[in-house]
């Protein structure tokens, strides 16, 4: 059994118990007095929205009041792009990179080709498309504008793709990148879409090196979306591609759904309002960032006594939204104190204004010795968001346990999820988490049904996609 995974699940339950009932974190000193805060102490608003560009950031704090001593709290930040009514989509420069290795033979490759034809039909004469396909080697049709004549050429080229060889993902990615970069400066939107059903078997095969290839593609000004097909692909690798590539991730059991995904990704790519989006969290002295749920920090540093942690967010299409959930430990020194929990800096290139934009959001709490005040002022919705994100982390750990053959550990993590979600429902109201609890029950039922390698792989990918949505990766998960 993975003791670390089980411990994290149990720790999440204990932390949320303390949050919901308004107690200090385990090990913190008990308050010596119980008294209301001084009359001049006013609770910070539980919801605060800041915006000075095409993105807005809305922050919530699970507990606007915290106790004297050490407290675990959750901060949620919803980043939302403006709606652009009546806007025409921008021309796009696309590279479609298709895995045609032997494992794609038959139905999957035929459906992928049909989806590629559908993509061609959706393009306009001002759009440009490059088609790359790879097995052990890489072949490509250089980018052409999607005029009626060139659409016929593209369709003929797609029809000529046949399965062959191993899976050289790295070569496919770098070829797609190089062909896009030839005309990158003629377009505002440059996108590489990868379709693969397998594990890398040739060329560059390790996770870190392949992720670095995608990172370099992104740094060159090209976003990357990854679409995993079937049961065998490495979902952690494909998720990493979307994360560092600032694009989207999709898992498809049925390759016939690819044309729908293409339509969604084309719309997202062509209606971008913000790119190069980062969220930097400044954690002041007296607070500590415990974990970022669903995101891997791209940078950590210190500024004086403050800790700085930077997260990379995807490019934003009009109307898209993503959520970031952070768990922090904060120390309340004295009754009536106003406590800085964190400062968030949202930075991005605003494509509507054609300029860089920075938006700051401040999260503060008031310190009290009154546990009843802490409980009555808690933000139930923030607690639900936090519970979902914790459940997402436990779901990922449960999948890992299942793949090791530890079904007991996986079940226990899902039981922990139900406890965490149920506790948040006590603060927000049972109806707010009813669907969440049903979804956990389904995950547990599907866990029992996954008995052979194929069904376990399929279950793993479904569960990990569910975890992404629980984290709040809405716009970047298809």
C-alpha positions, -999 to +999 in steps of 0.1 A: +000+000+000+012+035-007+013+050+028+019+085+015-012+085-007-034+072+021-018+097+046-026+126+023-062+115+021-065+111+058-048+145+064-072+161+040-101+148+061-086+160+093-077+194+079-112+200+066-128+188+099-108+216+116-118+241+090-155+233+091-159+232+129-137+263+133-108+248+152-071+255+149-050+231+130-037+200+148-008+210+171-018+246+173-022+262+208-058+263+221-072+299+225-072+310+261-102+332+258-134+333+238-146+367+230-160+386+200-136+407+179-133+443+188-160+465+172-136+480+147-127+447+132-146+441+099-144+408+081-128+411+046-153+403+019-153+365+012-154+372-026-133+398-044-130+404-081-103+424-098-098+432-135-081+457-157-080+438-190-095+409-208-091+386-178-107+389-143-096+372-111-121+364-084-107+352-051-123+335-022-110+326+013-124+296+031-122+315+064-123+353+064-118+349+102-091+326+116-082+317+152-051+328+171-025+302+164-019+280+134-047+275+108-051+257+075-071+277+050-079+274+013-078+302-013-095+298-046-089+320-076-112+319-106-097+334-137-123+343-164-119+357-199-143+383-212-170+374-236-166+389-271-199+393-287-201+395-325-164+391-329-150+372-359-124+346-352-088+352-361-070+333-388-051+303-374-018+287-382-023+250-373-002+219-374-021+186-370+004+160-358-011+125-361+003+093-347+002+066-374+022+039-356+012+003-359-011+005-329-033+030-347-041+005-374-076+001-385-105+018-368-086+044-348-065+057-377-096+057-400-115+077-375-086+101-369-083+106-407-121+113-408-117+139-381-088+155-399-111+158-430-137+174-408-111+199-395-101+208-431-138+215-439-140+239-410-111+260-421-113+293-440-092+304-469-072+327-445-063+298-422-032+277-427-028+240-420+002+217-419-003+180-416+024+159-400+022+121-394+047+099-376+055+063-368+092+055-366+098+082-392+080+115-399+063+128-430+046+160-436+027+182-460+039+218-455+014+243-445-010+258-471-038+282-469-072+264-468-085+277-502-109+253-520-080+241-542-057+235-512-085+218-492-086+192-520-049+187-517-050+184-480-078+158-482-059+138-507-028+139-485-048+128-454-063+099-474-028+087-481-018+082-445-013+046-435-002+030-402+035+020-400+063+017-374+068+027-338+059+058-319+084+087-323+064+115-306+094+138-302+102+138-339+065+145-347+064+174-323+096+190-335+086+186-372+053+203-365+070+231-346+096+238-373+069+239-400+047+263-380+076+286-372+082+293-409+050+314-410+044+321-373+049+359-376+021+361-401-005+349-376-017+360-341-027+324-333-003+294-338-014+260-325-001+224-327-026+196-321-011+162-312-031+130-316-016+098-301-028+065-289+005+051-276+036+053-255+067+068-270+089+039-282+115+055-304+137+086-304+132+107-273+111+086-249+116+099-213+089+121-198+111+151-189+128+154-223+095+152-242+079+177-219+109+200-225+103+197-263+067+210-257+080+237-234+103+249-261+075+248-287+055+271-263+084+294-257+086+298-295+050+312-295+031+280-304+005+265-281+001+227-279-031+207-274-028+169-268-055+144-275-051+108-262-069+081-281-076+045-268-065+028-237-027+027-240-014+062-241+005+078-212-020+101-197+004+118-174+027+126-204-002+139-225-015+160-196+019+175-191+020+184-228-012+204-225-001+220-192+033+233-204+020+239-239-008+262-227-033+243-247-060+217-238-060+180-230-086+155-241-091+118-235-112+099-261-123+063-259-139+067-293-118+083-320-150+093-338-154+121-312-122+138-326-141+160-350-160+175-321-128+181-302-112+196-333-141+220-336-138+230-299-100+235-301-102+254-333-127+278-318-106+281-286-074+288-306-091+313-329-109+333-302-080+338-278-080+370-257-050+363-235-018+343-237+014+338-217-008+338-186+009+333-152-003+336-116+023+345-091+013+339-054+032+360-028+030+343+006+040+366+034+059+358+065+036+341+090+020+321+062+031+290+043+019+276+010+012+239+017+003+228-018-011+240-052-039+216-063-038+206-100-008+228-109+029+223-108+047+256-100+071+267-128+091+289-104+098+294-067+118+322-051+119+345-021+116+382-018+128+392+017+107+371+040+080+365+014+077+333-007+069+337-044+054+308-063+045+311-100+020+289-119+015+288-157-021+289-169-033+281-204-041+305-231-076+319-226-103+319-253-132+344-249-155+333-221-131+306-208-124+301-171-099+282-150-097+278-112-067+276-090-070+262-055-043+267-029-039+253+006-021+276+030-011+275+067-014+309+084-005+320+119-028+344+138-008+364+163-034+384+183-071+390+185-082+417+161-052+414+138-057+418+101-037+390+085-022+390+050-029+356+036-015+361+001-012+385-028-019+372-063-005+387-094-021+377-127+001+386-156-007+380-193-005+394-228-039+410-235-046+402-272-076+426-273-055+455-261-022+443-277-003+449-245+009+432-213-015+435-183-009+429-146-038+425-121-033+422-084-056+405-059-052+406-021-065+380+003-067+389+039-083+375+071-091+388+105-078+370+136-101+362+165-104+340+196-140+332+189-144+298+172-181+304+167-173+335+146-148+315+126-175+289+118-204+313+110-182+335+087-167+306+067-172+307+030-191+274+022-186+277-016-148+281-011-149+250+011-167+230-016-142+242-042-114+231-019-130+197-012-133+190-049-097+199-055-086+177-026-108+149-040-090+154-074-056+148-057-069+117-040-084+104-072-050+106-089-035+088-060-062+062-061-055+056-098-018+051-090-027+027-062-049+007-085-022+004-111+001-010-084-026-036-075-036-019-043-073-018-045-078-014-008-058+018-008-077+031-038-110+024-021-099+041+011-090+072-008-124+074-024-140+069+011-118+099+022-132+119-007-167+113+004-159+124+039-141+156+027-170+164+003-196+157+029-179+179+055-179+208+030-216+202+025-222+209+061-209+244+056-225+250+021-256+229+024-261+193+014-276+201-021-244+218-031-224+185-029-251+160-037-238+155-073-202+153-061-211+125-037-229+106-065-199+110-087-176+095-060-200+066-057-197+060-095-160+062-093-160+035-066-184+013-086-163+017-118-132+008-097-148-026-088-157-032-124-121-025-137-106-060-135-084-066-165-056-045-180-077-029-206-105-018-183-080-006-157-063+016-183-097+029-195-108+036-159-075+054-151-080+078-180-116+085-171-107+091-134-078+114-142-100+135-165-125+137-137-097+148-113-087+176-137-122+190-137-123+187-099-091+208-097-109+235-118-091+230-151-123+237-170-113+255-202-082+232-208-100+199-204-122+185-232 
